[in-house]
């Protein structure tokens, strides 16, 4: 990881550099590929009040960049608050990466094995009564939707044999897909 610590509008001491460097080293625990971490610490004066702004720019692999800016009266407090926000962002990014599903055997790694033998003796096929699920026509679908209170939509065959969906609208009328 490339690290750079820069001071603007004030002289950056070795203790502040070491403090910021130690804070950046603590980011390795998230096991993300951090390409570079830039820290810009600047002194600013607004309305006669002196303060410090700390900006962390973390470049991750796959073109992901995290930028955190924190203002405070004390330079060490600004670094602490900013690094906590960076850690939170990295933790969220790490959880997002780990939460994705594995899509193929290639993504699963070399330990992945396909299931080759399936016990067909234990599989039981139960026939279904087709009379219960016969397709309806348009008039039957309208009558069924008017009678039922729980069902919101119904599938039926139109005059040309194409499957259509009829649904109840909020205004009491019927919609048709």
Buried (B, 14 or more C-beta within 10 A) or exposed (E): EEBEBEBEEBEBEEEBBEBBEEBBEEBEEBEBEBBEBBBBBBBEEEEEEEBBBBBBBBBBEEEBEBEBBBBBEEBBBBBBBBBEBBBEBBEEBBEEBEEEEEEEEEEEEEEEEEEEEEEEEEEEEEEEEEEEEEEBEBEBBBEBBEEEEEEEEBEBBEEEEEEBEBEBEEEEEBEEE
